[in-house]
Amino acid sequence: MIKLSGISSSKSFDDFAIKELGYPSIVLMENAAENITNLILKSFTSINAGLVAGIFCGKGNNGGDGFAVARKLILKGVKVNVFYLHDPAEFSNDCKLNFTILQSIITPESGTLQKLDFNDQKQVIGQVDFIIDALLGTGTRGNPLSPYLECINLINSLSKPVLSVDIPSGLSANSTSNLNIVKADVTASLGTLKLDLFTGHGIHYAGKIEHCDIGVPAKFIPGEPHSTFLLEKNDIVKGIPVKKRNLNKYSAGKLSIFAGSEKYPGAALLVSNSALRSGCGAPRLFTESYVKEKILPDIPDLVVSEMRPEKLEEEKFFDSDAFLIGPGISLGKQNQELVLNLVKNLTGKRVVLDADGLAPFYNERFKDYDLSGFVLTPHFGEFGKLLGINSEELNNNLIEKIYSFCESTKAFLVLKGINTIICTGKCEIYISNFGNSGLAKFGSGDVLSGILASFLAQGREINELERRL
């Protein structure tokens, strides 16, 4: 796994490297430029066909990176058209130094270096094949103002491939409402992988995220106030149960599932099937009589019982290793009361609450119940309802809200989305970016909850998974 740092923490990383480790800031910029250049050559494979790079530079150190990259591309034989937005007198010291060096080596054959004239966009359109966005970096606060706002809109209007330096210009840690952000195809995250690239607007605007080393050892990378990590493929493999050769169907996991209704019979089918297919030996579905009649022909190896609250003990509902409650049960008052009663009786058990099983806890009613050790699997809309806030409020300091929720409930949260955010009972946060838009359909969440509950039933202690991660 890879440690993530927020946009606001990245400045601290640079300051630490300069003040405590003795790195000259210009050396960090040179290291960054070298690795960005290599990434450009790798990302735009047709660059050797004589394509022209359009490099847009701001007045800060992000712009300095852009000027340094331009110089290195020239040395690689790549033609560059470099555009800057401010008079050089306004540049930061390192930015001005790299501008001056570039100014001294650029020739008509190697490219152009000019202040961007918004009234004469012909100098851009038709002369640039791909774009390097070096306008705004991690020091940005709030929404972009003129002339950056106009330049961001210009870049997005050109419909050219874009590589953003460190973060897409306009992406800000403290502004979730701004949509004036460069739409990058590739983002070169410098020094640290930025948490903000994997959450909120960063998911849509960052494109493919690549880490670019700046020469500072990884052990000095600052963490967030809450430990936050990006999962890698080998981390995922650790969570898959390992089966013993002498298993029987009961020792392979007993799972009680409360799912499905006349309105949503498919939910029961999907969760049950996914539990079986992911190795659970003895899943048992408790559902409405209508669903029971419909589902048995499709899953003949599943045990199905009618959900009758007064006969749960007799039907051995509680005689299981894990429990899954909620998918497709509908939001009727009777079912909500049943969920609450089940939660009270399952304290200390391995329980997954999903979909309609979350509804009784909306508007912060979860505070009245002991959910410690439970696994909650809401999507963003459901998580907002749990907290009693709308989606815009939820996206504002999302990670902080996730941490606060898990700290107060001691529950495990699996917040589903294109990038799924997982928070453990110890309030460690993991981000999985293995999802894709193909999962955005009815039933994906049912399949996920079935797999999660299946793994818990097969003996995967949640705390063990934490240790293995």
Backbone torsions as a table, in degrees:
resi	resn	phi	psi	omega
1	MET	NA	160.3	-175.2
2	ILE	-121.1	130.3	178.0
3	LYS	-69.1	137.2	178.3
4	LEU	-109.4	146.9	174.2
5	SER	-128.4	146.5	179.8
6	GLY	-74.8	164.4	177.2
7	ILE	-53.8	-42.2	-176.7
8	SER	-68.9	-24.9	179.9
9	SER	-81.2	-20.5	-174.6
10	SER	-66.1	-36.5	177.0
11	LYS	-62.4	-37.3	178.1
12	SER	-64.0	-36.6	178.6
13	PHE	-62.8	-47.9	178.4
14	ASP	-61.4	-45.5	-179.0
15	ASP	-61.7	-40.6	179.5
16	PHE	-63.6	-43.9	-179.5
17	ALA	-62.1	-37.3	-177.4
18	ILE	-78.0	-49.8	-172.0
19	LYS	-83.7	-35.6	-175.0
20	GLU	-98.7	-34.6	-177.7
21	LEU	-97.8	-11.6	175.4
22	GLY	83.7	15.5	177.5
23	TYR	-73.8	126.3	169.3
24	PRO	-65.1	137.5	-176.8
25	SER	-59.5	-32.4	-178.7
26	ILE	-69.0	-27.3	176.7
27	VAL	-69.8	-41.8	176.7
28	LEU	-59.9	-41.0	-179.9
29	MET	-66.4	-39.7	-179.8
30	GLU	-66.4	-42.3	177.9
31	ASN	-62.2	-42.0	179.2
32	ALA	-62.3	-46.2	-177.3
33	ALA	-62.0	-38.5	179.6
34	GLU	-62.3	-44.6	-178.1
35	ASN	-75.7	-32.7	174.3
36	ILE	-63.7	-42.6	179.6
37	THR	-60.3	-45.0	178.3
38	ASN	-61.8	-38.6	178.4
39	LEU	-65.8	-39.5	178.2
40	ILE	-61.0	-46.2	-179.0
41	LEU	-63.6	-32.1	178.7
42	LYS	-78.3	-37.4	-173.5
43	SER	-76.4	-37.1	-178.0
44	PHE	-108.4	82.2	-170.0
45	THR	-64.9	-22.1	-179.3
46	SER	-89.7	14.4	-176.4
47	ILE	-62.4	-28.0	-179.7
48	ASN	-73.0	-6.6	-180.0
49	ALA	-85.8	15.2	177.0
50	GLY	88.6	20.4	178.5
51	LEU	-68.5	151.9	-178.4
52	VAL	-106.5	130.5	177.9
53	ALA	-88.9	130.8	171.7
54	GLY	-102.4	117.5	-174.5
55	ILE	-115.0	119.5	-178.0
56	PHE	-106.0	120.4	-171.3
57	CYS	-118.4	134.0	172.3
58	GLY	-85.5	-168.1	-175.6
59	LYS	-98.0	-8.0	-178.9
60	GLY	-95.9	-162.6	-177.2
61	ASN	-68.2	-23.6	173.8
62	ASN	-63.5	-41.4	174.9
63	GLY	-64.1	-37.0	176.6
64	GLY	-61.1	-39.7	174.3
65	ASP	-58.1	-42.4	-179.0
66	GLY	-62.7	-43.5	178.2
67	PHE	-64.6	-40.0	178.6
68	ALA	-65.7	-39.9	177.3
69	VAL	-63.4	-41.5	178.4
70	ALA	-57.8	-45.0	179.1
71	ARG	-60.3	-43.8	-177.2
72	LYS	-70.4	-34.1	176.0
73	LEU	-65.9	-38.8	176.4
74	ILE	-58.7	-43.9	179.7
75	LEU	-63.9	-22.9	176.9
76	LYS	-89.3	1.7	178.8
77	GLY	87.0	15.3	-179.1
78	VAL	-97.0	132.3	177.1
79	LYS	-78.3	138.6	-177.1
80	VAL	-128.9	137.4	167.0
81	ASN	-111.3	112.6	-172.7
82	VAL	-107.0	130.3	-178.5
83	PHE	-123.3	128.7	177.4
84	TYR	-120.0	156.3	-168.6
85	LEU	-103.9	-14.4	-175.2
86	HIS	-129.1	163.2	172.5
87	ASP	-66.3	142.2	-177.8
88	PRO	-55.9	-25.4	179.0
89	ALA	-62.2	-21.0	-179.0
90	GLU	-91.5	-5.2	-176.0
91	PHE	-69.5	151.1	169.4
92	SER	-65.0	164.1	-173.7
93	ASN	-59.2	-48.5	-178.7
94	ASP	-69.2	-34.2	176.6
95	CYS	-64.1	-43.9	-179.0
96	LYS	-65.0	-39.5	179.8
97	LEU	-62.2	-46.5	-179.9
98	ASN	-69.5	-32.0	174.3
99	PHE	-62.6	-45.4	-178.1
100	THR	-63.5	-42.5	178.3
101	ILE	-62.8	-45.4	179.9
102	LEU	-62.0	-41.0	-179.5
103	GLN	-59.8	-32.8	-175.9
104	SER	-81.5	-19.8	-175.3
105	ILE	-109.7	-15.8	-175.5
106	ILE	-73.6	142.1	179.5
107	THR	-129.3	164.8	176.8
108	PRO	-56.4	-30.7	179.9
109	GLU	-74.0	-31.5	-176.0
110	SER	-91.6	-13.9	176.8
111	GLY	145.5	-160.8	-178.9
112	THR	-132.5	154.8	176.0
113	LEU	-135.6	110.9	-172.7
114	GLN	-152.1	152.5	174.8
115	LYS	-73.3	134.8	-175.7
116	LEU	-68.2	129.2	177.8
117	ASP	-109.9	106.5	-176.9
118	PHE	-68.0	-17.5	179.6
119	ASN	-85.0	-8.0	-179.3
120	ASP	-135.3	71.3	-174.9
121	GLN	-75.1	-1.6	177.2
122	LYS	-63.2	-24.5	179.6
123	GLN	-67.6	-17.3	179.3
124	VAL	-102.8	-56.8	-173.5
125	ILE	-64.6	129.7	178.2
126	GLY	88.7	-11.4	-178.0
127	GLN	-113.0	-5.0	-176.0
128	VAL	-122.1	132.6	180.0
129	ASP	-100.3	-30.9	172.9
130	PHE	-148.5	162.8	-168.1
131	ILE	-123.4	139.4	169.7
132	ILE	-109.6	117.3	-179.3
133	ASP	-93.3	104.8	177.8
134	ALA	-125.2	44.1	-175.9
135	LEU	-85.1	-59.5	-173.0
136	LEU	-129.6	139.8	-179.0
137	GLY	-116.4	-150.4	-173.0
138	THR	-75.5	-9.3	177.3
139	GLY	-80.7	-3.9	-177.1
140	THR	-69.9	137.8	174.6
141	ARG	-129.5	133.6	177.7
142	GLY	78.8	-170.1	-177.5
143	ASN	-78.8	147.7	-179.7
144	PRO	-67.3	141.2	178.9
145	LEU	-110.4	173.8	177.4
146	SER	-64.3	141.3	4.3
147	PRO	-89.4	1.3	-176.7
148	TYR	-66.6	-38.0	-179.7
149	LEU	-58.1	-46.9	-179.6
150	GLU	-65.7	-37.8	-178.3
151	CYS	-70.1	-38.3	176.1
152	ILE	-60.7	-45.5	179.1
153	ASN	-64.1	-36.2	178.2
154	LEU	-64.0	-48.4	-179.7
155	ILE	-57.9	-45.5	-178.2
156	ASN	-66.9	-27.6	-178.4
157	SER	-77.9	-16.5	-174.0
158	LEU	-78.9	-17.8	180.0
159	SER	53.6	43.7	176.0
160	LYS	-110.9	155.0	173.8
161	PRO	-59.3	139.2	-174.7
162	VAL	-128.5	133.7	167.8
163	LEU	-114.5	122.6	178.7
164	SER	-96.4	139.2	178.9
165	VAL	-87.2	115.7	177.6
166	ASP	74.9	-60.8	174.1
167	ILE	-143.8	154.7	172.9
168	PRO	-62.5	130.5	-177.9
169	SER	-58.6	132.9	-177.9
170	GLY	103.9	-20.1	177.6
171	LEU	-75.7	123.5	-174.7
172	SER	-132.5	142.0	-178.5
173	ALA	-66.4	-27.5	-174.2
174	ASN	-112.2	22.3	175.8
175	SER	-139.8	106.4	-178.9
176	THR	-98.3	-9.9	-177.6
177	SER	-91.0	-18.8	-177.0
178	ASN	-70.8	130.5	175.4
179	LEU	-116.7	10.4	176.0
180	ASN	-89.5	79.4	-173.7
181	ILE	-132.4	139.8	176.2
182	VAL	-62.8	130.7	177.3
183	LYS	-89.8	98.7	-175.0
184	ALA	-89.8	150.4	169.8
185	ASP	-89.3	-32.6	178.4
186	VAL	-138.6	139.4	172.7
187	THR	-121.9	126.4	177.3
188	ALA	-93.7	99.7	-177.5
189	SER	-83.0	117.9	-169.9
190	LEU	-89.6	128.7	173.6
191	GLY	77.6	-55.6	179.9
192	THR	-129.7	154.7	169.3
193	LEU	-81.8	126.9	-174.1
194	LYS	-86.1	125.9	176.6
195	LEU	-53.6	-39.0	-175.0
196	ASP	-65.9	-17.3	176.9
197	LEU	-76.1	-18.1	-176.2
198	PHE	-107.9	2.2	179.6
199	THR	-133.7	165.6	174.3
200	GLY	53.2	-139.0	-178.7
201	HIS	-65.4	-23.5	-179.2
202	GLY	-58.2	-33.5	-179.0
203	ILE	-59.7	-41.1	-175.7
204	HIS	-82.7	-35.0	-169.4
205	TYR	-97.6	-18.5	-172.1
206	ALA	-81.9	-21.4	-176.6
207	GLY	66.8	-145.3	177.2
208	LYS	-75.7	128.3	-174.8
209	ILE	-100.8	124.3	-179.9
210	GLU	-121.4	137.2	177.6
211	HIS	-86.9	131.5	177.4
212	CYS	-118.2	117.8	-178.9
213	ASP	-68.7	143.3	175.3
214	ILE	-116.3	11.6	174.2
215	GLY	93.1	8.4	178.8
216	VAL	-105.4	129.7	-178.1
217	PRO	-55.9	143.8	-174.5
218	ALA	-61.5	-27.6	-176.8
219	LYS	-65.0	-15.4	179.4
220	PHE	-94.5	1.0	179.6
221	ILE	-68.7	127.6	-179.4
222	PRO	-74.3	146.2	173.2
223	GLY	-92.5	171.8	172.4
224	GLU	-75.1	166.6	174.2
225	PRO	-53.0	-29.4	175.4
226	HIS	-115.3	134.2	-177.7
227	SER	-58.1	121.7	-175.0
228	THR	-132.0	129.8	-173.6
229	PHE	-136.2	152.5	171.7
230	LEU	-98.4	124.0	-179.3
231	LEU	-73.8	144.3	173.3
232	GLU	-112.9	169.3	-173.3
233	LYS	-59.8	-38.9	-178.5
234	ASN	-67.8	-23.5	175.6
235	ASP	-69.4	-36.3	-178.8
236	ILE	-66.2	-40.0	-177.6
237	VAL	-61.0	-31.6	-177.6
238	LYS	-62.3	-24.4	-176.6
239	GLY	-86.2	-7.1	-177.5
240	ILE	-79.6	126.2	-178.8
241	PRO	-60.7	141.8	175.5
242	VAL	-101.2	121.7	-175.5
243	LYS	-86.5	138.3	173.0
244	LYS	-83.0	155.0	-176.3
245	ARG	-71.8	-25.5	-175.6
246	ASN	-98.0	28.9	178.8
247	LEU	-69.5	152.9	162.5
248	ASN	-122.7	178.2	-172.6
249	LYS	-63.1	-28.6	-179.2
250	TYR	-82.9	-39.1	177.8
251	SER	-73.3	-12.6	175.3
252	ALA	-83.2	5.4	173.8
253	GLY	116.8	119.2	174.5
254	LYS	-104.2	125.8	-174.5
255	LEU	-130.7	126.6	173.1
256	SER	-99.9	126.8	-176.7
257	ILE	-118.5	125.8	172.0
258	PHE	-109.7	103.1	-173.6
259	ALA	-153.9	160.5	172.9
260	GLY	85.5	154.5	176.5
261	SER	-160.3	174.5	178.4
262	GLU	-59.6	-33.7	179.5
263	LYS	-75.9	-35.0	-175.9
264	TYR	-128.0	62.6	179.9
265	PRO	-67.5	-28.1	-177.7
266	GLY	-64.3	-29.6	179.7
267	ALA	-60.8	-42.0	179.0
268	ALA	-63.9	-40.2	178.9
269	LEU	-63.0	-45.2	-175.7
270	LEU	-68.1	-46.0	-177.9
271	VAL	-66.9	-39.2	-178.8
272	SER	-67.1	-43.8	179.9
273	ASN	-63.3	-43.1	-178.3
274	SER	-67.9	-34.3	176.7
275	ALA	-64.2	-45.1	178.1
276	LEU	-63.7	-46.2	-175.1
277	ARG	-70.6	-21.3	178.3
278	SER	-96.4	15.1	166.6
279	GLY	105.0	0.3	179.8
280	CYS	-69.7	128.9	-173.7
281	GLY	-79.8	-33.9	-173.6
282	ALA	-139.5	67.8	174.3
283	PRO	-78.9	143.5	179.8
284	ARG	-132.8	126.4	-177.1
285	LEU	-96.8	129.1	172.4
286	PHE	-111.2	120.6	-171.6
287	THR	-155.7	-178.0	178.0
288	GLU	-70.6	154.8	-178.6
289	SER	-59.9	-36.0	179.4
290	TYR	-59.4	-45.5	-178.2
291	VAL	-67.7	-38.6	179.7
292	LYS	-56.5	-44.5	-179.4
293	GLU	-66.1	-35.4	-176.8
294	LYS	-78.7	-32.1	-168.3
295	ILE	-88.9	-29.5	-174.4
296	LEU	-57.9	-40.7	179.5
297	PRO	-62.7	-25.3	-177.5
298	ASP	-87.0	-29.5	179.2
299	ILE	-131.1	79.8	-175.8
300	PRO	-65.9	-21.1	-178.4
301	ASP	-89.4	8.2	179.7
302	LEU	-98.7	137.5	173.1
303	VAL	-88.1	124.2	-176.6
304	VAL	-122.5	130.0	177.1
305	SER	-124.9	148.4	175.9
306	GLU	-72.6	135.1	179.1
307	MET	-75.1	105.1	176.6
308	ARG	-125.8	104.5	-173.4
309	PRO	-51.9	-34.8	-176.5
310	GLU	-74.8	-10.8	-176.8
311	LYS	-121.2	22.9	-178.6
312	LEU	-64.3	-40.3	178.9
313	GLU	-64.7	-45.5	-179.3
314	GLU	-62.8	-36.2	-179.0
315	GLU	-85.5	3.4	176.7
316	LYS	61.6	35.5	176.3
317	PHE	-59.0	-40.9	-174.3
318	PHE	-83.4	-4.2	-178.8
319	ASP	-90.7	59.7	-177.5
320	SER	-137.6	163.5	178.3
321	ASP	-83.8	-26.3	-179.7
322	ALA	-152.2	166.0	-173.9
323	PHE	-140.0	139.8	175.7
324	LEU	-124.7	123.4	-174.3
325	ILE	-128.5	124.7	166.3
326	GLY	130.4	-38.3	-172.5
327	PRO	-56.9	117.2	172.6
328	GLY	70.3	17.2	-176.3
329	ILE	-80.2	-8.0	-177.6
330	SER	75.1	165.4	-168.9
331	LEU	-104.3	24.4	179.0
332	GLY	-63.9	153.7	-177.3
333	LYS	-58.1	-40.3	-178.1
334	GLN	-62.2	-43.5	179.7
335	ASN	-68.2	-37.0	178.6
336	GLN	-64.0	-40.8	177.4
337	GLU	-65.3	-38.1	178.3
338	LEU	-63.5	-42.0	178.0
339	VAL	-59.1	-45.8	-179.7
340	LEU	-61.2	-41.1	178.6
341	ASN	-65.9	-40.0	177.9
342	LEU	-63.5	-43.3	-179.8
343	VAL	-59.7	-42.4	179.4
344	LYS	-62.7	-34.3	-176.8
345	ASN	-87.5	-7.4	-176.7
346	LEU	-111.6	16.1	177.8
347	THR	-54.5	130.1	179.7
348	GLY	85.8	-3.3	178.9
349	LYS	-93.1	169.8	175.6
350	ARG	-86.7	108.2	-172.6
351	VAL	-130.6	134.0	171.2
352	VAL	-108.8	123.6	174.5
353	LEU	-106.6	123.2	-175.4
354	ASP	-137.6	153.8	169.7
355	ALA	52.1	-123.1	-176.5
356	ASP	-63.6	-18.4	176.2
357	GLY	-70.3	-12.4	177.4
358	LEU	-88.9	-21.6	-171.4
359	ALA	-56.4	-38.6	-179.5
360	PRO	-63.7	-11.3	-175.9
361	PHE	-108.4	9.4	178.5
362	TYR	-63.8	160.7	177.6
363	ASN	56.7	41.7	174.1
364	GLU	67.2	16.8	176.7
365	ARG	-70.4	-10.8	175.9
366	PHE	-61.9	-22.3	-178.6
367	LYS	-65.6	-17.6	-177.7
368	ASP	-91.1	1.7	-174.4
369	TYR	-131.8	155.0	177.7
370	ASP	-89.3	103.4	179.9
371	LEU	-108.2	14.4	-176.3
372	SER	-60.6	131.1	180.0
373	GLY	83.8	-12.4	176.6
374	PHE	-71.6	156.5	174.1
375	VAL	-110.0	119.8	178.7
376	LEU	-107.5	133.0	-173.6
377	THR	-123.8	61.8	-179.7
378	PRO	-80.5	154.7	162.1
379	HIS	-86.7	-180.0	-172.7
380	PHE	-60.0	-41.4	-179.8
381	GLY	-62.3	-42.5	179.9
382	GLU	-68.6	-36.6	178.6
383	PHE	-66.4	-39.4	175.2
384	GLY	-60.1	-40.5	178.7
385	LYS	-66.8	-36.6	176.1
386	LEU	-59.0	-41.4	-178.4
387	LEU	-85.9	-10.3	-179.4
388	GLY	73.2	33.7	-179.4
389	ILE	-133.1	163.5	179.1
390	ASN	-86.6	174.3	-173.3
391	SER	-65.6	-34.5	179.7
392	GLU	-66.2	-42.7	177.1
393	GLU	-65.2	-36.8	-178.7
394	LEU	-63.7	-42.4	-178.1
395	ASN	-70.2	-17.9	177.7
396	ASN	-79.7	110.9	-175.8
397	ASN	59.0	48.9	-177.3
398	LEU	-56.5	-48.2	-176.9
399	ILE	-60.6	-39.0	178.4
400	GLU	-63.1	-38.4	179.4
401	LYS	-68.7	-39.2	177.2
402	ILE	-62.0	-47.5	-179.5
403	TYR	-59.8	-46.3	-178.2
404	SER	-61.4	-41.4	179.7
405	PHE	-61.6	-48.8	-176.8
406	CYS	-72.0	-31.2	177.2
407	GLU	-65.9	-38.9	-176.8
408	SER	-80.3	-33.9	-176.2
409	THR	-95.4	-21.1	-172.5
410	LYS	60.9	21.6	177.0
411	ALA	-91.8	166.5	173.4
412	PHE	-99.4	133.1	-177.8
413	LEU	-114.0	130.5	171.6
414	VAL	-119.2	96.7	-176.0
415	LEU	-89.4	106.7	-171.1
416	LYS	-78.8	140.0	176.4
417	GLY	-177.7	-172.4	178.1
418	ILE	-58.4	-37.3	165.7
419	ASN	-113.6	116.8	-177.9
420	THR	-84.2	132.6	-179.2
421	ILE	-107.6	123.9	-176.9
422	ILE	-114.0	129.4	175.6
423	CYS	-122.6	127.1	-175.8
424	THR	-87.2	173.9	177.6
425	GLY	-64.1	-20.0	175.9
426	LYS	-91.6	8.6	178.8
427	CYS	62.2	34.1	168.2
428	GLU	-94.4	137.9	-172.1
429	ILE	-111.6	132.1	179.1
430	TYR	-126.0	138.6	178.6
431	ILE	-115.2	128.4	175.1
432	SER	-106.0	118.7	178.7
433	ASN	-109.3	31.8	179.4
434	PHE	-90.0	-4.7	-179.8
435	GLY	-73.8	170.7	175.3
436	ASN	-152.1	169.3	-174.5
437	SER	-66.4	-15.3	176.8
438	GLY	-65.7	-18.3	178.8
439	LEU	-84.9	-5.4	-178.4
440	ALA	-81.5	77.2	-179.5
441	LYS	-157.1	160.9	175.5
442	PHE	-54.9	134.0	172.2
443	GLY	101.6	-20.7	-178.5
444	SER	-61.4	-42.1	179.3
445	GLY	-65.8	-34.3	177.2
446	ASP	-63.2	-43.1	179.3
447	VAL	-63.5	-43.0	179.4
448	LEU	-61.1	-47.2	-177.9
449	SER	-64.2	-35.2	176.4
450	GLY	-63.2	-40.6	178.9
451	ILE	-67.7	-45.2	179.9
452	LEU	-58.7	-49.6	-179.2
453	ALA	-63.9	-36.6	177.8
454	SER	-61.1	-45.2	-179.9
455	PHE	-63.9	-39.2	178.0
456	LEU	-65.7	-40.5	179.2
457	ALA	-65.2	-29.7	-179.1
458	GLN	-80.8	6.5	172.6
459	GLY	104.0	6.4	177.4
460	ARG	-76.4	102.0	174.7
461	GLU	-68.7	136.8	-179.7
462	ILE	-61.7	-40.9	-179.6
463	ASN	-65.6	-30.2	176.6
464	GLU	-66.4	-41.5	178.2
465	LEU	-61.3	-39.9	177.4
466	GLU	-58.7	-45.7	-178.1
467	ARG	-64.4	-39.9	-178.1
468	ARG	-68.7	-31.6	175.8
469	LEU	-70.8	NA	NA
